[in-house]
Amino acid sequence: MEELPATMDRDEIFFPVAAQKHVSAFLLNQPEAALSRELLEEIQENYLACRSRNGLVPDAAHNSYGFPLERRNAAGNLVWIYISRSTREDGAPWYVSFIKEEAEGESLEPAYKTCRPSAALRKFAYLGNGEAFLRDLAEHVQEEEWSFEGGKPYAILHRYITYTFYRLVCQDKICIADDGSFAAFNTGLQSRRLGEDVFAYFTPSGDNERSPWRFSCFCSTDSGDQGERWCYKKMFSTKGEPEPATYFTHMSDLLLDPDCNVQLSSDHIFHDNCDRLPMDLLKRECSINDEAMGLLAQIEAADNEHQREELFDRLGDVICNDFDLYALLNERLDSALKRTLKRVRRNWKLAVPCFFPTRNVMSMMLPIAFKPTGDPELVLVCERTRSGDYLGQTILTLPMAYVDARLLCRPGSEWLNTQRILRSDDDWDLDDED
């Protein structure tokens, strides 16, 4: 299979309006409706999920590659999106070439293998009450801060276990008994009693349930509960202990070389993620553009998140269309990055490794500070390129950075810890998507 685009960003895959309307017709039964930002992001996540496990299906007849959307239409059918190489000299090298509908029963892959990361675990098994499931896990494993102060309970643990499960699916490490009597996976966490691996154990669901498995318990070799010990013994004697997820092959993947060049993906940062920039920075630099200042005032007065998202979308357009404003923000971010790299040369632990399952890549996170105090205000995610240099791919808020870092291990950086991170407007419900 040839190298497919790393993302569905507009500079890699062109998504024609006509194709978007076909998606709307198949999925929503609204032939002329525009796709919402939420649905476009959902489509991109489906693409990344399939790409990360080499799951895009080649279609030789049309010289294209297809992937199914997790969301089904009203008839319960899958909707497939196909991409092809563009023959145009300008614009994106790939484009969405056609859309098709697939009737129920035609797909051979289980739903949890074709959906996006945040939904995979719930597609796999009925978990019962989400918060109770997470509380049960937290009580089994070594004590740790699984929430931010003032945030939703177990938000960090929720993100951790759903993405760990997705990684295990990609690595084919979900243990399923040959006779179908149980399923299990390694949570990657250690028990409170003796520090043993903790496993999630499942039993078959009823015929009428939407997920093939039902959560039974968390167990380990040192479980104090008799039922949990029985589940562990059955799993161990039948299939052995399931392997934990792995994320890197070389220790060098965990270190950032501060002498390499770091190139900012400025268009993506300022157009698509300007809502993650500090508000005081935006106010200061946007003062040269009246339209941008007006949008910032509306953002501060907005009373719901959907309205804020729409306003930030418009602000991203304004920033990228005003070359002076774009240059000012880029200069501020680049200067802050250079200060961070100087600090990394003296303290390599400031660069924190993370892994993105949807793209199947290791990245490094750098704290970015715009104020003289040096306290980080956002995080730059840097991905190693084939040239050996780094691409500053995107920016994250501090809470987002913490949950991404926690997938690999409990963060030990001096700047990335739950006590220092204040809750921001971004939060994760137990059933929220990415």
Helices and strands as residue ranges (DSSP letters): E 13-14, H 17-28, H 37-52, E 57-59, E 64-68, E 78-85, E 94-102, H 111-114, H 117-124, E 125-126, H 130-140, H 155-170, E 175-176, E 183-190, E 197-204, E 213-219, H 226-238, G 251-254, E 262-264, H 266-272, G 274-276, H 279-285, G 286-288, H 290-301, H 305-321, H 323-346, G 348-350, E 352-356, E 361-368, E 378-384, E 390-396, H 398-406
